[in-house]
């Protein structure tokens, strides 16, 4: 068995351009974000068997664009929702660092838990949720290619969980809007990372922003 999962970050939002933590806030795609999704849809060209999505608007709208001409629709899953950043949502990195210096430092440097001020409480918690969700999807689609549209934080947490990385890897990976991250699974659901942060579908059309 070989199952291929494409973990895709949603298109750009206005909060992305402002550098704000979105978390569970239900922010819509910007015009640029919708264009990114259109370009990704042309690149994928319907070459997948199923599509799952976070239920938040920015992800679900991206997923709907990717399969607008196909015979199936996105399947929303609550466990694909972005990490819950709690009080930090709506703030920028700089504002969080200034207002919550101790918690911010622990979140960035702790290798085992990466605790947060509130919300989901840690990157570790998010990694458990994301890993379990991704493995469940993979197990249901043997020998198929499946798209998962989610969020930058959640995808990084999934990678940390799947590959057993320490929590500081969260801050050492950059994922652009509508990037493709490709993982193949064998019959034992052992993951193999094939591609990371692939945004080639954008480079010839619109400038990248991360």
C-alpha positions as CSV (number, residue, x, y, z in Angstrom):
1,X,0.0,0.0,0.0
2,X,1.2,3.5,-0.8
3,X,-1.0,6.4,0.2
4,X,0.0,10.0,-0.7
5,X,-1.2,12.9,1.4
6,X,-0.8,16.5,0.2
7,X,-0.9,18.8,3.3
8,X,-1.8,22.2,2.0
9,X,-1.9,25.5,3.8
10,X,-4.8,27.8,3.0
11,X,-4.6,30.9,0.8
12,X,-3.6,34.3,2.2
13,X,-5.7,36.4,4.4
14,X,-5.5,40.0,5.5
15,X,-4.3,38.9,8.9
16,X,-1.5,37.0,7.3
17,X,-0.2,40.2,5.7
18,X,-0.4,41.9,9.1
19,X,1.5,39.2,10.8
20,X,-1.4,38.4,13.3
21,X,-1.9,35.1,15.0
22,X,-5.2,33.8,13.5
23,X,-5.7,30.6,15.4
24,X,-9.4,29.8,15.7
25,X,-10.5,33.2,14.5
26,X,-12.6,32.7,11.4
27,X,-10.8,35.0,8.9
28,X,-11.8,34.9,5.2
29,X,-9.4,34.6,2.3
30,X,-8.2,37.9,0.7
31,X,-8.5,38.4,-3.0
32,X,-4.9,37.4,-3.3
33,X,-5.6,34.3,-1.3
34,X,-8.4,33.3,-3.6
35,X,-6.1,33.8,-6.6
36,X,-3.4,31.6,-4.9
37,X,-6.0,28.9,-4.5
38,X,-7.1,29.2,-8.2
39,X,-3.5,28.8,-9.3
40,X,-3.0,25.8,-7.0
41,X,-6.2,24.3,-8.4
42,X,-4.9,24.5,-11.9
43,X,-1.6,22.9,-10.8
44,X,-3.3,20.0,-9.1
45,X,-5.8,19.6,-12.0
46,X,-8.1,17.4,-10.0
47,X,-5.4,14.7,-9.6
48,X,-6.5,13.5,-6.2
49,X,-9.2,11.1,-4.9
50,X,-10.5,13.0,-1.9
51,X,-10.2,16.3,-0.1
52,X,-10.4,17.1,3.6
53,X,-10.4,20.5,5.2
54,X,-10.4,22.5,8.4
55,X,-13.9,24.0,8.8
56,X,-12.6,27.5,9.2
57,X,-13.5,29.8,6.2
58,X,-10.0,30.4,5.0
59,X,-9.2,26.7,4.7
60,X,-12.7,25.5,3.5
61,X,-12.8,28.2,0.8
62,X,-9.4,27.1,-0.4
63,X,-10.5,23.5,-0.5
64,X,-13.8,24.4,-2.4
65,X,-11.7,26.2,-5.0
66,X,-9.5,23.2,-5.5
67,X,-12.4,20.9,-6.3
68,X,-14.9,23.3,-7.8
69,X,-15.1,21.3,-11.1
70,X,-14.9,17.9,-9.5
71,X,-17.6,15.4,-8.5
72,X,-16.8,15.5,-4.8
73,X,-16.7,18.2,-2.2
74,X,-14.4,18.9,0.8
75,X,-15.0,17.0,4.0
76,X,-14.6,19.3,6.9
77,X,-12.9,17.9,10.0
78,X,-12.7,19.7,13.4
79,X,-9.3,18.2,14.2
80,X,-7.8,20.0,11.1
81,X,-8.7,23.3,12.7
82,X,-5.7,25.6,13.4
83,X,-3.9,25.5,16.8
84,X,-6.0,27.4,19.4
85,X,-3.7,30.2,20.5
86,X,-6.2,31.7,23.0
87,X,-5.3,35.1,24.2
88,X,-2.5,35.5,21.6
89,X,-5.0,35.4,18.7
90,X,-5.2,38.8,17.0
91,X,-1.7,39.7,18.2
92,X,1.6,39.9,16.3
93,X,4.8,38.0,17.3
94,X,6.2,41.3,18.5
95,X,3.1,42.1,20.6
96,X,3.2,38.6,22.2
97,X,6.9,38.8,22.9
98,X,6.4,42.2,24.6
99,X,3.3,41.3,26.6
100,X,4.0,37.7,27.5
101,X,7.8,37.5,27.5
102,X,8.2,34.4,29.7
103,X,5.5,32.4,28.0
104,X,6.7,33.5,24.6
105,X,10.3,32.4,25.4
106,X,9.1,29.0,26.7
107,X,7.0,28.4,23.6
108,X,9.9,29.1,21.4
109,X,12.6,27.2,23.3
110,X,11.1,24.3,25.1
111,X,11.8,21.1,23.2
112,X,9.4,18.7,24.8
113,X,6.1,20.6,25.3
114,X,6.4,24.1,24.0
115,X,3.8,25.5,26.4
116,X,1.6,28.4,25.5
117,X,-0.3,31.0,27.7
118,X,-3.7,29.4,27.2
119,X,-5.8,28.0,24.3
120,X,-4.5,24.6,23.3
121,X,-1.8,25.0,26.0
122,X,1.1,23.6,24.0
123,X,2.4,22.6,20.6
124,X,2.7,19.1,22.0
125,X,-1.0,18.9,22.5
126,X,-1.6,20.2,18.9
127,X,0.9,17.6,17.5
128,X,-1.0,14.7,19.1
129,X,-4.3,16.0,17.6
130,X,-2.8,16.6,14.2
131,X,-0.9,13.3,14.0
132,X,-3.9,11.3,14.9
133,X,-6.1,13.0,12.4
134,X,-3.6,12.7,9.5
135,X,-3.0,9.0,10.3
136,X,-6.8,8.3,10.4
137,X,-7.2,9.9,7.0
138,X,-4.3,8.0,5.5
139,X,-5.7,4.7,6.9
140,X,-9.0,5.3,5.1
141,X,-7.4,5.9,1.6
142,X,-5.1,3.0,0.7
143,X,-3.3,3.5,-2.6
144,X,-4.9,6.9,-3.1
145,X,-3.8,10.5,-3.2
146,X,-5.6,12.8,-0.7
147,X,-5.6,16.5,-0.2
148,X,-5.7,18.0,3.3
149,X,-6.3,21.8,3.5
150,X,-5.4,23.2,6.9
151,X,-3.3,25.8,8.5
152,X,0.4,26.6,8.9
153,X,0.6,25.9,12.6
154,X,-1.4,22.7,12.4
155,X,0.6,21.3,9.5
156,X,3.8,22.0,11.3
157,X,2.4,20.3,14.4
158,X,1.4,17.3,12.3
159,X,4.9,17.0,10.9
160,X,6.4,17.2,14.4
161,X,4.1,14.5,15.6
162,X,4.5,12.2,12.6
163,X,8.3,12.4,12.5
164,X,9.0,12.6,16.2
165,X,10.8,16.0,16.0
166,X,11.3,18.1,19.0
167,X,8.9,21.0,19.5
168,X,11.4,23.8,18.5
169,X,11.1,22.5,14.9
170,X,7.9,24.4,14.9
171,X,9.9,27.6,14.7
172,X,12.4,26.3,12.1
173,X,9.9,25.6,9.3
174,X,8.4,28.2,7.0
175,X,5.2,27.3,5.2
176,X,3.9,29.8,2.6
177,X,0.2,30.2,1.7
178,X,-1.1,27.3,-0.5
179,X,2.2,25.5,-0.1
180,X,2.1,21.7,-0.7
181,X,3.7,19.3,1.8
182,X,3.8,15.8,0.4
183,X,3.9,12.7,2.6
184,X,3.8,9.0,1.5
185,X,2.7,6.3,3.8
186,X,3.4,2.5,3.5
187,X,1.1,-0.3,4.6
188,X,2.3,0.2,8.2
189,X,1.4,3.9,8.0
190,X,5.1,4.8,8.3
191,X,5.5,8.3,6.9
192,X,8.1,9.5,4.3
193,X,8.4,13.2,3.7
194,X,8.7,13.8,0.0
195,X,8.2,17.6,-0.4
196,X,8.1,20.6,1.9
197,X,6.7,24.1,1.3
198,X,6.3,23.7,-2.4
199,X,4.9,26.9,-3.9
200,X,6.1,26.6,-7.4
201,X,2.6,27.0,-8.7
202,X,2.8,30.7,-7.5
203,X,6.2,31.8,-8.5
204,X,5.5,32.6,-12.1
205,X,2.3,34.4,-11.4
206,X,2.4,36.4,-8.2
207,X,5.1,37.3,-5.7
208,X,5.6,35.1,-2.7
209,X,4.9,36.3,0.8
210,X,5.5,34.2,4.0
